[in-house]
Every structure is written in structure tokens, then in C-alpha cells.
Amino acid sequence: MQYEITMYKLMALFGVALLVFLGIGYYMGTIVGASQADYDIDVPDYCQASYRGDKIVVTCTELEEYTALELCNILSTPLKDKIKVVVISSE
């Protein structure tokens, strides 16, 4: 007994099997994969990490806890004349 399959049928079968296995892999990945992991993030003292939905947002200010007056005192006088320091805060 001899079985024959045309190339188009073989390619269609391969394509369907590929899609099925990709779907199964994606489904298994979302159940047991990194999307369910508990992240341990090391952030410096001047950064804050928070959750927004299913994402981790890290907010940093490299100026640390300087006030606007302290920033102005750090800059030299000629530099103060050339630039303006604008501090935007959400507080």
C-alpha cells in the first residue's frame, strides 16, 4: 500500500501544526512564564519603583533630594547667567 500527499497539503498541514504549537506555547508561557514572576528589582536610593497595572515603572532623579536653592548654590556665577534651572515636581 502506498500513500501520497501533495506538497501543498503537506505545507498546509505543517502551517496548521506550527500555528497550533505556537498558540500552545504562548498560552503556557503566560500561565507559568515570566508574566507571573515576582520581580526583585534593586534600585538606587534616589530612584523609586512602582507597579502600574502589570508593568514596573522606575522613576529616578539623579539630583537626589536637592532643593532649588541648593542647585543654584552649586552652579558657578557665570554659569547661572547663561542658563536657567527649572525644577518640576509633582508634589
C-alpha positions in Angstrom: 0.0 0.0 0.0 1.4 3.4 -1.0 0.3 6.8 0.3 0.9 10.0 -1.5 0.4 13.6 -0.3 0.9 16.6 -2.5 3.3 19.3 -1.5 0.5 21.9 -0.9 -1.3 19.6 1.5 2.0 18.9 3.3 2.7 22.6 3.6 -0.8 23.4 4.8 -0.5 20.6 7.4 2.8 22.0 8.6 1.4 25.5 8.8 -1.6 24.5 10.8 0.6 22.4 13.2 3.0 25.3 13.6 0.2 27.7 14.5 -1.3 25.2 17.0 2.1 24.7 18.7 2.8 28.4 18.8 -0.6 29.0 20.4 0.0 26.3 23.0 3.5 27.7 23.7 2.1 31.3 24.1 -0.6 30.1 26.4 1.7 28.0 28.6 4.2 30.9 28.7 1.6 33.3 30.1 0.5 30.8 32.7 3.8 29.7 34.1 6.2 32.1 32.5 7.8 35.5 33.3 4.5 37.3 33.3 3.6 35.7 36.6 7.1 36.1 38.1 7.8 38.1 41.2 10.4 40.6 40.3 13.1 41.7 42.7 14.5 45.0 41.5 17.5 46.7 43.0 17.1 50.5 42.7 19.4 53.2 44.0 18.3 55.4 46.9 17.3 58.3 44.5 15.0 56.0 42.5 11.5 54.7 43.2 9.9 51.6 41.7 6.2 51.1 41.5 3.6 49.0 39.7 1.2 50.4 37.1 -1.0 47.6 36.0 1.2 44.7 35.1 4.3 46.9 34.4 7.1 48.0 36.7 7.9 51.7 36.5 11.2 53.0 37.8 11.4 56.8 38.3 14.8 58.3 39.0 16.1 61.8 39.8 19.8 62.0 39.7 19.7 65.2 41.6 18.6 63.2 44.6 17.0 65.4 47.3 18.4 68.8 46.4 16.2 71.8 46.7 16.1 74.6 44.0 18.2 76.9 46.3 20.9 74.2 46.8 21.1 73.6 43.0 21.5 77.3 42.4 24.3 77.5 45.0 26.1 74.6 43.3 26.3 76.4 40.0 29.0 79.0 39.4 28.0 82.6 38.9 29.0 82.8 35.1 27.0 79.6 34.5 24.0 81.0 36.4 23.9 83.9 34.0 23.9 81.6 30.9 21.3 79.0 31.9 18.1 78.8 33.9 17.4 76.0 36.3 13.8 74.8 36.2 12.7 72.3 38.7 9.4 70.5 38.0 8.0 68.5 40.8 4.8 66.5 41.2 4.5 67.4 44.9 
